[in-house]
């Protein structure tokens, strides 16, 4: 690893000293501060006034770094840890670990993409092709006032492109040395005040390991109509479908052949996941006056996942089948009112109705069938107020949420040969919960470029309907599960110092009644509230412009601790799947207006894979990617690159007992083109 770091250092030096102008370019000084972010208030806000360490991945970043998926783009952000298979990962921020599916909110155009049941399925994050993304806003920590529960780790908002006011199209294609191929075609036009945008993407994915394959299609159509100078309305429909297979984990004995599919016994089969997602979004905006803006977002989502996991165990065949159907419908009106000297007030109401049905069956010596019909309906109101006082800005926020849960669960066990039922149990339960969130922020704008802030946020994560019921001794029973509540204290800054843009934050989060689960033999389980957990850390980002060279660095430090738990063995231990240190450096050198090269390197420290801090541990790794972009004309861009340049050996995941491994991709090469017309 030291050799790799030395090579990177030499490359930085060579690029820097080979440059005639080794000084900060004043023209770039305002770029970061004026960069607009939507996700922090629901309306466009400049970085200058944001009290978060926001990372914005733009369409230009995506294009020039040649990211293939949302996951690839997020892996380069130090504050994000990607857990598991990159094609179907858990996206974590600020030390949530495997609970990130419930505590990091993934949004697409402001609409939550997280599934209602977080215990058996991960958020399908790669359903939007990167060619159709305008930008990705990454906001570590907070967001409870605007987005409700489950934002302790932060939010990620994927903002897609709009067709209004755009005329023309593009076509792109790419291949790689694993055998993967992908293509994309887009077209947009304007007819009077009507904007039309169409996009179709096809991805024939091939991974590093045998059997790691997926065939996906994506279509999106957007209509945006300018009703008046102050009003516009847009309608978007998208559909994603994918048929995918994944290899099985490898034992230590089989790691000498990392590309193996892991099918060791005669009963082993590839894991199958077939996903379909349909989504409708309606967005209406009306600038009623210069001081009053009204926005209404309505949406409908349906995600269907079919999963098969068949394998051999102790010389016998084990078959697992699961079918998910996740439906979500809702609307979110917001009103922004400007008043006084620079003050503004945002009122909002959110209504979301989520329903998930999950049918599953396990076959071994008998047939065990599960049926889950889960509904969660939430009504929320929030207020966010900001007041400037001289060089200070003060923000206060409050949110109230009322949630209505309906849980229907049934189980039956029967003979495989005769079909006779040996045992059965079922339950139906209605529950209501109320939760509050609060936020106080002080922001001191001490210069034209610098600010420092302090804030405190009280947030919550309410349970999923499935977590409100336990199964003990083969019988479903009620439990008295409560919502998690947390307090986050944070201080941070942004400024231009010594010719660089810097931003950073220190934070401490303490959670009370954190939700945990435990599985027992005989398919029994219980869900309970942990007494207390603590997470604290630091985030730093920097950007320099040195003539033709742009350098970007990021660093994230996270420490976690389970302070109190029903299981005394994990008290005082670190939360699993959380690396303490992550570091990123990206070097973008522009030889001229047509040619540039980008070298991006990410370091991640090792971490435990279970809360007892025993057994398996993910190894530290440092992975470098290089991309080359050439534009012979304004319309044509050709590109090529190498992923994992130094052929680092590491794992996408390690099982909690340290017995199974999923090797990450080794070195690969890709090339492609994009033509605009």
C-alpha positions as CSV (number, residue, x, y, z in Angstrom):
1,X,0.0,0.0,0.0
2,X,2.9,2.4,0.7
3,X,4.1,1.9,-2.8
4,X,0.7,2.9,-4.2
5,X,0.6,6.0,-2.0
6,X,4.1,7.0,-3.2
7,X,3.1,6.6,-6.8
8,X,0.0,8.8,-6.3
9,X,2.1,11.5,-4.5
10,X,4.6,11.6,-7.4
11,X,1.7,12.0,-9.8
12,X,0.4,14.9,-7.9
13,X,3.8,16.5,-7.8
14,X,4.4,15.9,-11.5
15,X,1.1,17.5,-12.5
16,X,1.6,20.4,-10.2
17,X,5.1,21.4,-11.1
18,X,4.4,20.8,-14.8
19,X,1.9,23.6,-14.6
20,X,2.9,27.2,-15.4
21,X,0.2,28.7,-13.3
22,X,0.5,27.2,-9.8
23,X,-1.8,29.7,-8.1
24,X,-5.4,29.7,-7.1
25,X,-7.7,30.8,-9.9
26,X,-9.9,33.6,-8.6
27,X,-12.5,32.9,-11.3
28,X,-13.4,29.7,-9.5
29,X,-13.8,31.3,-6.1
30,X,-17.5,31.6,-6.2
31,X,-18.4,28.4,-7.8
32,X,-18.9,26.3,-4.7
33,X,-20.6,29.0,-2.6
34,X,-23.1,29.7,-5.3
35,X,-23.8,26.1,-6.0
36,X,-27.5,25.5,-5.4
37,X,-28.9,22.7,-3.2
38,X,-32.6,21.8,-3.0
39,X,-32.7,19.1,-0.4
40,X,-31.9,21.2,2.7
41,X,-35.0,23.3,2.6
42,X,-37.1,21.9,-0.3
43,X,-36.3,25.1,-2.3
44,X,-33.1,26.2,-4.0
45,X,-30.6,27.4,-1.5
46,X,-26.9,28.4,-2.1
47,X,-24.1,26.5,-0.4
48,X,-23.3,29.9,1.3
49,X,-26.3,29.5,3.6
50,X,-26.4,25.8,4.2
51,X,-25.5,24.4,7.6
52,X,-24.3,21.0,6.4
53,X,-21.3,19.4,4.8
54,X,-23.2,18.9,1.6
55,X,-21.6,17.0,-1.3
56,X,-23.1,17.7,-4.8
57,X,-22.3,15.2,-7.5
58,X,-23.2,17.0,-10.7
59,X,-24.0,15.6,-14.2
60,X,-20.6,16.8,-15.3
61,X,-18.9,14.8,-12.5
62,X,-20.9,11.7,-13.4
63,X,-20.0,12.1,-17.1
64,X,-16.3,12.8,-16.7
65,X,-15.7,10.2,-14.1
66,X,-17.7,7.7,-16.2
67,X,-19.7,6.4,-13.3
68,X,-21.8,3.3,-14.3
69,X,-24.3,3.5,-11.5
70,X,-25.5,5.6,-8.5
71,X,-23.5,3.3,-6.3
72,X,-20.3,4.0,-8.1
73,X,-20.8,7.7,-7.7
74,X,-21.6,7.4,-4.0
75,X,-18.5,5.2,-3.3
76,X,-16.3,8.2,-4.0
77,X,-17.9,10.3,-1.2
78,X,-15.9,9.8,2.0
79,X,-19.0,10.3,4.2
80,X,-20.7,7.3,2.6
81,X,-19.9,3.7,3.2
82,X,-21.3,1.2,0.7
83,X,-22.0,-2.1,2.4
84,X,-22.3,-5.4,0.5
85,X,-22.8,-6.1,-3.2
86,X,-22.5,-2.8,-5.2
87,X,-25.4,-3.8,-7.4
88,X,-27.7,-4.1,-4.5
89,X,-26.0,-2.3,-1.5
90,X,-26.8,-0.7,1.8
91,X,-25.8,3.0,1.7
92,X,-24.6,4.2,5.1
93,X,-23.7,7.6,6.5
94,X,-22.5,8.5,10.0
95,X,-22.2,5.0,11.3
96,X,-25.6,3.4,11.0
97,X,-24.2,0.1,9.8
98,X,-26.7,-2.4,8.5
99,X,-29.5,-0.3,10.0
100,X,-28.8,2.3,7.3
101,X,-31.8,0.9,5.3
102,X,-34.0,2.5,8.0
103,X,-31.8,5.5,9.0
104,X,-30.5,6.9,5.7
105,X,-33.3,8.2,3.4
106,X,-32.8,7.7,-0.3
107,X,-34.9,10.2,-2.4
108,X,-35.5,10.4,-6.1
109,X,-36.7,13.9,-7.0
110,X,-37.7,14.4,-3.4
111,X,-39.7,11.2,-3.1
112,X,-38.5,8.5,-0.7
113,X,-37.3,5.3,-2.3
114,X,-36.8,3.2,0.9
115,X,-39.0,0.1,1.2
116,X,-41.5,-0.2,4.0
117,X,-39.9,-3.5,5.2
118,X,-36.2,-2.9,5.9
119,X,-35.4,-6.3,7.4
120,X,-35.6,-8.5,4.2
121,X,-34.9,-6.1,1.3
122,X,-32.5,-3.2,0.6
123,X,-33.4,0.1,-1.0
124,X,-33.2,-0.4,-4.8
125,X,-30.9,2.5,-5.4
126,X,-29.6,1.8,-8.9
127,X,-33.0,2.0,-10.6
128,X,-32.1,5.4,-12.1
129,X,-29.4,5.3,-14.9
130,X,-26.7,7.8,-14.3
131,X,-27.2,9.2,-17.8
132,X,-30.5,10.6,-16.6
133,X,-29.3,12.3,-13.4
134,X,-28.9,16.0,-13.1
135,X,-27.2,15.8,-9.7
136,X,-27.0,13.9,-6.5
137,X,-27.1,15.8,-3.2
138,X,-25.5,14.0,-0.3
139,X,-26.4,15.5,3.1
140,X,-24.8,13.7,6.1
141,X,-26.9,13.9,9.3
142,X,-30.2,15.5,9.9
143,X,-33.2,16.2,7.8
144,X,-35.9,15.2,10.3
145,X,-37.8,18.5,9.9
146,X,-38.3,18.3,6.2
147,X,-38.2,14.5,5.6
148,X,-39.5,13.0,8.9
149,X,-38.2,9.8,10.5
150,X,-35.3,7.7,9.5
151,X,-32.8,10.5,8.7
152,X,-30.4,10.1,11.5
153,X,-27.6,9.2,9.1
154,X,-28.7,11.8,6.5
155,X,-30.4,12.0,3.1
156,X,-29.4,11.4,-0.5
157,X,-31.5,13.1,-3.1
158,X,-31.1,11.9,-6.7
159,X,-32.4,14.7,-9.0
160,X,-33.2,13.6,-12.5
161,X,-33.1,15.8,-15.7
162,X,-36.0,17.8,-16.9
163,X,-37.1,18.2,-20.5
164,X,-38.4,21.7,-20.4
165,X,-36.6,24.2,-22.5
166,X,-34.2,21.6,-24.0
167,X,-34.0,20.8,-27.7
168,X,-31.8,17.9,-28.9
169,X,-30.8,14.5,-27.9
170,X,-27.9,12.2,-27.2
171,X,-26.8,8.6,-27.7
172,X,-24.1,6.8,-25.7
173,X,-22.6,3.3,-25.5
174,X,-20.0,1.6,-23.4
175,X,-18.3,-1.8,-23.0
176,X,-15.9,-3.3,-20.4
177,X,-13.5,-6.2,-20.0
178,X,-16.0,-8.2,-17.9
179,X,-18.2,-8.4,-21.0
180,X,-20.8,-5.8,-19.9
181,X,-22.5,-3.5,-22.4
182,X,-24.8,-0.6,-21.9
183,X,-26.4,2.0,-24.1
184,X,-28.6,5.1,-23.6
185,X,-30.6,7.4,-25.8
186,X,-32.3,10.6,-24.8
187,X,-34.3,13.2,-26.6
188,X,-35.9,16.5,-25.6
189,X,-37.8,19.2,-27.4
190,X,-40.0,22.2,-26.7
191,X,-43.3,22.9,-28.4
192,X,-44.4,26.3,-27.3
193,X,-44.6,26.2,-23.5
194,X,-44.5,22.4,-23.4
195,X,-41.2,20.7,-22.7
196,X,-40.9,17.0,-23.5
197,X,-38.1,14.7,-22.5
198,X,-37.7,10.9,-23.2
199,X,-34.9,8.6,-22.0
200,X,-34.3,4.9,-22.6
201,X,-31.4,2.9,-21.1
202,X,-30.3,-0.7,-21.5
203,X,-27.7,-2.3,-19.3
204,X,-26.3,-5.8,-19.9
205,X,-24.3,-6.0,-16.7
206,X,-21.5,-8.5,-16.2
207,X,-19.6,-8.5,-12.9
208,X,-16.2,-9.7,-11.8
209,X,-17.5,-13.0,-10.5
210,X,-19.1,-15.8,-12.5
211,X,-22.9,-15.6,-12.3
212,X,-22.9,-11.9,-11.3
213,X,-25.1,-10.7,-14.1
214,X,-28.1,-8.4,-14.7
215,X,-30.2,-7.4,-17.7
216,X,-32.1,-4.1,-17.1
217,X,-34.2,-1.6,-19.0
218,X,-35.2,1.9,-17.9
219,X,-37.6,4.3,-19.5
220,X,-38.6,7.8,-18.4
221,X,-40.9,10.3,-20.0
222,X,-41.3,13.9,-18.6
223,X,-43.8,16.6,-19.6
224,X,-43.3,20.1,-18.2
225,X,-45.8,22.8,-19.1
226,X,-45.3,26.5,-18.4
227,X,-48.8,27.6,-17.5
228,X,-47.9,31.3,-16.9
229,X,-44.8,33.3,-16.1
230,X,-45.2,32.2,-12.5
231,X,-46.7,28.7,-12.8
232,X,-45.5,25.4,-14.2
233,X,-46.5,21.8,-13.8
234,X,-44.6,18.6,-14.7
235,X,-45.5,15.0,-14.9
236,X,-42.9,12.2,-14.9
237,X,-43.4,8.5,-15.5
238,X,-40.5,6.0,-15.2
239,X,-40.2,2.2,-15.3
240,X,-37.3,0.1,-14.3
241,X,-37.1,-3.7,-14.8
242,X,-34.2,-6.0,-14.1
243,X,-33.5,-9.7,-14.1
244,X,-30.4,-10.4,-12.0
245,X,-28.4,-13.3,-10.6
246,X,-25.7,-13.2,-8.0
247,X,-23.0,-15.7,-7.0
248,X,-22.8,-17.2,-3.5
249,X,-20.2,-16.4,-0.8
250,X,-16.9,-18.1,-0.9
251,X,-15.2,-19.9,2.0
252,X,-11.6,-19.2,2.9
253,X,-10.7,-22.4,1.1
254,X,-12.2,-21.2,-2.2
255,X,-10.7,-17.7,-2.1
256,X,-7.8,-18.8,-4.4
257,X,-10.4,-18.6,-7.2
258,X,-12.1,-15.3,-6.5
259,X,-14.1,-15.3,-9.7
260,X,-15.9,-18.5,-8.7
261,X,-19.7,-18.5,-8.5
262,X,-19.5,-20.3,-5.1
263,X,-21.8,-23.2,-6.2
264,X,-20.1,-25.9,-4.2
265,X,-22.7,-28.5,-3.4
266,X,-25.1,-30.1,-5.9
267,X,-28.0,-28.2,-4.4
268,X,-26.4,-24.7,-4.7
269,X,-27.9,-22.3,-7.2
270,X,-27.3,-18.7,-8.1
271,X,-29.3,-16.1,-6.1
272,X,-32.0,-14.6,-8.2
273,X,-33.5,-11.1,-7.8
274,X,-36.0,-9.8,-10.4
275,X,-37.1,-6.2,-9.8
276,X,-39.7,-4.0,-11.4
277,X,-40.4,-0.4,-10.4
278,X,-43.1,2.0,-11.7
279,X,-43.2,5.6,-10.6
280,X,-45.5,8.6,-11.3
281,X,-44.5,12.1,-10.1
282,X,-46.6,15.3,-10.4
283,X,-45.0,18.6,-9.5
284,X,-46.8,21.9,-9.4
285,X,-45.1,25.2,-8.6
286,X,-46.7,28.7,-8.3
287,X,-44.9,31.9,-7.4
288,X,-48.0,33.6,-6.1
289,X,-46.1,36.8,-5.4
290,X,-42.4,37.8,-5.3
291,X,-42.5,36.8,-1.6
292,X,-44.8,33.7,-1.7
293,X,-44.0,30.4,-3.4
294,X,-46.3,27.3,-3.4
295,X,-45.1,23.8,-4.3
296,X,-47.1,20.6,-4.5
297,X,-45.5,17.2,-5.1
298,X,-47.7,14.1,-5.7
299,X,-46.4,10.6,-6.3
300,X,-47.2,6.9,-6.7
301,X,-44.6,4.1,-6.6
302,X,-44.8,0.4,-6.9
303,X,-41.8,-1.8,-6.5
304,X,-42.0,-5.6,-7.1
305,X,-39.1,-7.9,-6.1
306,X,-39.0,-11.6,-6.7
307,X,-36.1,-13.4,-4.9
308,X,-35.0,-17.0,-5.0
309,X,-32.2,-18.4,-2.8
310,X,-31.6,-22.2,-3.1
311,X,-28.6,-23.9,-1.6
312,X,-27.3,-27.0,0.1
313,X,-26.9,-27.4,3.9
314,X,-25.6,-30.5,5.7
315,X,-26.2,-32.6,2.5
316,X,-29.8,-31.4,2.1
317,X,-31.5,-29.0,-0.2
318,X,-32.8,-25.7,1.2
319,X,-35.1,-23.6,-1.0
320,X,-36.2,-20.0,-0.2
321,X,-38.6,-17.9,-2.2
322,X,-39.8,-14.4,-1.5
323,X,-42.1,-12.0,-3.4
324,X,-42.4,-8.4,-2.3
325,X,-44.8,-5.8,-3.5
326,X,-44.2,-2.3,-2.1
327,X,-46.7,0.5,-2.9
328,X,-46.4,4.1,-1.9
329,X,-48.8,7.0,-2.6
330,X,-48.6,10.5,-1.2
331,X,-48.6,14.2,-1.6
332,X,-46.5,17.0,-0.1
333,X,-47.6,20.7,-0.3
334,X,-45.1,23.4,0.8
335,X,-45.5,27.1,1.1
336,X,-42.5,29.5,1.4
337,X,-43.1,33.0,2.7
338,X,-40.5,35.7,2.7
339,X,-41.0,38.4,5.3
340,X,-39.1,41.2,6.9
341,X,-35.5,41.8,6.0
342,X,-34.3,38.5,4.6
343,X,-36.5,36.3,6.8
344,X,-38.4,33.3,5.4
345,X,-40.9,30.8,6.7
346,X,-41.6,27.4,5.2
347,X,-44.9,25.5,6.0
348,X,-45.4,21.9,4.9
349,X,-47.7,18.9,5.2
350,X,-46.8,15.4,4.2
351,X,-49.2,12.5,3.6
352,X,-47.7,9.1,2.8
353,X,-49.5,5.7,2.6
354,X,-47.2,2.8,2.3
355,X,-48.2,-0.8,1.9
356,X,-46.0,-3.9,1.5
357,X,-47.0,-7.5,1.0
358,X,-44.4,-10.2,1.4
359,X,-45.0,-13.8,0.7
360,X,-42.1,-16.2,1.4
361,X,-41.6,-19.9,1.7
362,X,-38.7,-22.0,3.0
363,X,-38.5,-25.7,2.0
364,X,-36.2,-28.2,3.7
365,X,-37.7,-31.1,5.6
366,X,-41.0,-29.3,5.5
367,X,-42.7,-26.3,3.9
368,X,-42.8,-23.1,6.0
369,X,-44.9,-20.3,4.5
370,X,-45.1,-16.7,5.6
371,X,-47.6,-14.0,4.6
372,X,-47.2,-10.3,5.6
373,X,-49.6,-7.5,4.7
374,X,-48.1,-4.3,6.2
375,X,-49.5,-0.8,6.0
376,X,-48.2,2.5,7.5
377,X,-50.0,5.8,7.0
378,X,-48.4,9.0,8.1
379,X,-49.6,12.6,8.5
380,X,-47.0,15.2,9.2
381,X,-46.8,19.0,9.5
382,X,-43.7,21.0,9.8
383,X,-42.5,24.6,10.1
384,X,-39.0,25.9,9.3
385,X,-38.2,29.5,10.0
386,X,-35.0,31.5,9.3
387,X,-34.2,35.0,10.5
388,X,-31.0,37.1,9.8
389,X,-29.7,39.4,12.5
390,X,-26.6,41.3,11.2
391,X,-24.1,38.6,10.2
392,X,-26.1,35.9,12.0
393,X,-28.8,33.6,10.7
394,X,-31.0,31.7,13.1
395,X,-33.2,28.7,12.1
396,X,-35.9,27.0,14.1
397,X,-37.8,23.9,13.0
398,X,-40.5,21.7,14.3
399,X,-42.2,18.6,12.9
400,X,-45.2,16.6,14.2
401,X,-45.9,13.1,12.8
402,X,-48.9,10.9,13.4
403,X,-48.5,7.3,12.2
404,X,-51.1,4.6,11.9
405,X,-49.8,1.0,11.5
406,X,-51.7,-2.1,10.4
407,X,-49.8,-5.4,10.7
408,X,-51.1,-8.8,9.4
409,X,-48.8,-11.7,9.7
410,X,-49.5,-15.4,9.3
411,X,-47.4,-18.6,9.3
412,X,-48.1,-22.2,8.5
413,X,-45.9,-25.3,8.5
414,X,-46.8,-28.3,6.5
415,X,-45.6,-31.6,5.1
416,X,-43.8,-31.5,1.7
417,X,-45.2,-34.9,0.8
418,X,-48.8,-34.9,2.0
419,X,-49.5,-31.2,2.3
420,X,-50.9,-31.7,5.8
421,X,-50.6,-28.6,8.1
422,X,-48.5,-29.3,11.2
423,X,-48.8,-25.9,12.8
424,X,-50.1,-22.4,12.1
425,X,-50.3,-19.0,13.7
426,X,-51.5,-15.5,12.7
427,X,-52.0,-12.0,14.1
428,X,-53.6,-8.7,13.1
429,X,-52.6,-5.6,15.0
430,X,-53.4,-1.9,14.7
431,X,-51.1,0.7,16.3
432,X,-50.8,4.4,16.3
433,X,-47.7,6.5,17.3
434,X,-46.9,10.2,17.6
435,X,-43.5,11.6,17.2
436,X,-41.9,15.1,17.2
437,X,-38.7,16.5,15.7
438,X,-37.0,19.8,16.6
439,X,-34.1,21.8,15.2
440,X,-32.2,24.9,16.3
441,X,-29.4,26.4,14.2
442,X,-27.1,29.4,14.5
443,X,-25.1,30.4,11.5
444,X,-22.4,33.2,11.6
445,X,-21.5,34.6,8.2
446,X,-18.3,36.2,9.4
447,X,-17.0,37.2,5.9
448,X,-17.9,37.2,2.2
449,X,-16.8,33.6,1.9
450,X,-16.8,32.1,5.4
451,X,-19.4,30.9,7.8
452,X,-19.4,28.8,11.0
453,X,-22.5,27.2,12.4
454,X,-23.8,25.2,15.4
455,X,-27.0,23.2,15.5
456,X,-29.0,20.8,17.6
457,X,-31.6,18.4,16.2
458,X,-33.9,16.0,17.9
459,X,-35.2,13.3,15.5
460,X,-36.8,9.9,15.4
461,X,-37.2,6.6,13.6
462,X,-40.5,5.0,14.0
463,X,-40.8,1.2,13.6
464,X,-41.9,-0.7,10.5
465,X,-45.2,-2.5,10.9
466,X,-43.5,-5.9,10.8
467,X,-41.3,-4.9,13.8
468,X,-44.4,-4.5,16.0
469,X,-44.9,-8.3,16.3
470,X,-42.6,-11.0,17.6
471,X,-42.7,-14.8,17.0
472,X,-41.9,-16.8,20.2
473,X,-42.3,-20.5,20.5
474,X,-44.0,-20.6,17.1
475,X,-46.7,-18.0,18.1
476,X,-47.0,-14.4,17.0
477,X,-47.3,-12.0,19.9
478,X,-47.6,-8.2,20.4
479,X,-44.6,-6.3,21.6
480,X,-44.3,-2.9,23.2
481,X,-41.8,-1.5,20.7
482,X,-41.3,2.3,20.7
483,X,-39.8,4.7,18.2
484,X,-36.1,5.5,18.3
485,X,-35.3,9.0,19.3
486,X,-31.9,10.7,18.9
487,X,-30.1,14.0,19.6
488,X,-27.5,15.3,17.2
489,X,-25.2,18.2,18.1
490,X,-23.1,19.6,15.3
491,X,-20.7,22.4,14.5
492,X,-19.2,23.1,11.1
493,X,-17.8,25.7,8.7
494,X,-17.1,26.7,5.1
495,X,-14.6,29.1,3.7
496,X,-11.9,29.8,1.1
497,X,-8.5,29.6,2.9
498,X,-5.1,29.6,1.3
499,X,-6.5,29.3,-2.2
500,X,-8.8,26.4,-1.3
501,X,-12.5,25.8,-0.6
502,X,-12.9,24.0,2.8
503,X,-15.9,22.7,4.6
504,X,-16.0,20.6,7.7
505,X,-18.1,19.4,10.6
506,X,-17.9,17.8,14.0
507,X,-20.9,15.9,15.3
508,X,-22.2,13.8,18.2
509,X,-25.4,11.7,18.0
510,X,-26.8,9.8,20.9
511,X,-29.8,7.5,20.3
512,X,-32.3,6.3,22.9
513,X,-34.4,3.1,22.4
514,X,-32.6,2.1,19.2
515,X,-34.5,-0.7,17.5
516,X,-32.7,-4.1,17.3
517,X,-33.8,-7.6,16.5
518,X,-32.8,-11.1,17.4
519,X,-33.4,-14.4,15.6
520,X,-33.8,-17.8,17.4
521,X,-33.9,-21.4,16.2
522,X,-37.1,-22.6,14.7
523,X,-37.7,-19.3,12.8
524,X,-38.5,-17.4,16.0
525,X,-37.6,-13.8,16.5
526,X,-38.1,-10.7,18.6
527,X,-37.6,-7.0,18.1
528,X,-36.7,-4.7,21.0
529,X,-35.3,-1.2,21.9
530,X,-31.6,-1.0,22.7
531,X,-31.0,1.2,25.7
532,X,-28.5,3.7,24.1
533,X,-25.9,4.1,21.4
534,X,-23.4,6.8,20.5
535,X,-21.9,7.9,17.3
536,X,-19.5,10.8,16.8
537,X,-17.2,11.9,14.1
538,X,-15.7,14.5,11.8
539,X,-16.1,15.3,8.0
540,X,-13.7,17.5,6.0
541,X,-13.9,18.5,2.3
542,X,-11.5,20.6,0.3
543,X,-11.1,21.7,-3.3
544,X,-8.2,23.6,-5.0
545,X,-7.8,25.1,-8.4
546,X,-4.2,25.2,-9.5
547,X,-4.0,26.3,-13.1
548,X,-5.1,23.3,-15.2
549,X,-5.3,21.0,-12.2
550,X,-8.3,20.7,-9.8
551,X,-7.7,18.7,-6.6
552,X,-10.6,17.5,-4.4
553,X,-10.1,15.8,-1.1
554,X,-12.5,14.4,1.5
555,X,-12.1,12.7,4.9
556,X,-14.7,11.1,7.2
557,X,-14.0,9.9,10.7
558,X,-16.6,7.9,12.6
559,X,-16.6,6.2,16.0
560,X,-19.5,4.2,17.4
561,X,-20.4,2.6,20.7
562,X,-23.2,0.5,22.0
563,X,-23.7,2.0,25.5
564,X,-26.5,-0.2,26.7
565,X,-28.3,-3.3,25.4
566,X,-30.3,-6.3,26.5
567,X,-27.3,-8.4,25.3
568,X,-24.5,-7.6,27.7
569,X,-22.0,-9.2,25.3
570,X,-22.3,-6.2,22.9
571,X,-22.3,-3.4,25.5
572,X,-19.2,-1.2,25.0
573,X,-18.6,-2.6,21.5
574,X,-18.5,-0.9,18.1
575,X,-21.4,-1.0,15.8
576,X,-20.8,-3.4,12.9
577,X,-20.0,-2.5,9.3
578,X,-18.7,1.0,10.1
579,X,-15.1,2.0,9.0
580,X,-13.5,4.5,11.3
581,X,-11.6,6.3,8.5
582,X,-12.4,7.0,4.9
583,X,-10.4,9.3,2.6
584,X,-10.7,10.4,-1.0
585,X,-8.5,12.4,-3.3
586,X,-9.4,13.2,-6.9
587,X,-7.0,14.8,-9.4
588,X,-8.5,16.4,-12.5
589,X,-5.9,17.6,-15.0
590,X,-7.1,19.4,-18.2
591,X,-4.5,19.4,-20.9
592,X,-6.7,21.6,-23.0
593,X,-10.4,22.2,-23.7
594,X,-10.7,18.8,-25.4
595,X,-8.7,16.4,-23.2
596,X,-8.7,15.8,-19.4
597,X,-7.7,12.9,-17.2
598,X,-9.0,12.1,-13.7
599,X,-7.4,10.0,-11.0
600,X,-9.6,9.1,-8.1
601,X,-8.5,7.2,-5.0
602,X,-10.5,6.1,-2.0
603,X,-9.1,4.6,1.2
604,X,-11.3,2.8,3.7
605,X,-10.2,1.3,7.0
606,X,-11.2,-2.1,8.2
607,X,-14.2,-2.8,10.4
608,X,-16.0,-5.5,12.3
609,X,-18.9,-7.3,10.7
610,X,-20.9,-8.1,13.9
611,X,-21.8,-6.2,17.0
612,X,-19.8,-8.6,19.3
613,X,-16.7,-7.5,17.4
614,X,-15.7,-11.1,16.9
615,X,-15.4,-13.4,13.8
616,X,-15.1,-11.7,10.5
617,X,-13.6,-8.3,9.8
618,X,-13.5,-6.4,6.5
619,X,-10.0,-5.5,5.5
620,X,-8.7,-2.0,4.8
621,X,-8.4,-1.1,1.2
622,X,-7.2,1.6,-1.1
623,X,-8.8,1.7,-4.6
624,X,-7.8,4.0,-7.5
625,X,-9.7,4.6,-10.7
626,X,-8.5,6.6,-13.7
627,X,-10.6,8.0,-16.5
628,X,-9.7,9.8,-19.8
629,X,-12.1,12.0,-21.7
630,X,-11.6,13.4,-25.2
631,X,-13.9,15.7,-27.1
632,X,-12.8,16.0,-30.7
633,X,-15.9,18.1,-31.4
634,X,-18.5,19.8,-29.3
635,X,-21.0,17.0,-30.1
636,X,-18.8,14.0,-29.5
637,X,-17.1,12.7,-26.4
638,X,-15.1,9.5,-26.3
639,X,-13.8,8.0,-23.1
640,X,-11.9,5.2,-21.5
641,X,-10.7,4.2,-18.1
642,X,-9.3,1.7,-15.7
643,X,-11.1,0.7,-12.5
644,X,-9.0,-0.6,-9.6
645,X,-5.8,0.5,-11.3
646,X,-3.5,-1.2,-8.7
647,X,-5.6,-4.4,-8.6
648,X,-6.4,-4.1,-4.8
649,X,-7.7,-7.3,-3.2
650,X,-10.6,-6.7,-0.9
651,X,-14.2,-7.7,-0.3
652,X,-17.7,-6.3,-1.0
653,X,-18.8,-8.1,2.2
654,X,-17.7,-10.6,4.8
655,X,-20.3,-12.6,6.7
656,X,-20.9,-11.8,10.4
657,X,-19.1,-15.0,11.5
658,X,-16.2,-14.4,9.1
659,X,-16.8,-17.7,7.2
660,X,-18.0,-16.3,3.8
661,X,-16.5,-13.7,1.5
662,X,-17.7,-11.8,-1.6
663,X,-14.5,-10.7,-3.4
664,X,-14.7,-7.2,-4.9
665,X,-13.9,-6.6,-8.6
666,X,-10.3,-6.6,-9.6
667,X,-8.8,-4.4,-12.4
668,X,-11.0,-3.8,-15.4
669,X,-10.9,-1.6,-18.5
670,X,-13.8,0.2,-20.2
671,X,-14.4,2.5,-23.1
672,X,-17.3,4.2,-24.8
673,X,-18.7,7.3,-26.5
674,X,-21.5,9.9,-26.2
675,X,-22.8,11.9,-29.1
676,X,-25.1,14.9,-28.8
677,X,-27.4,15.9,-31.6
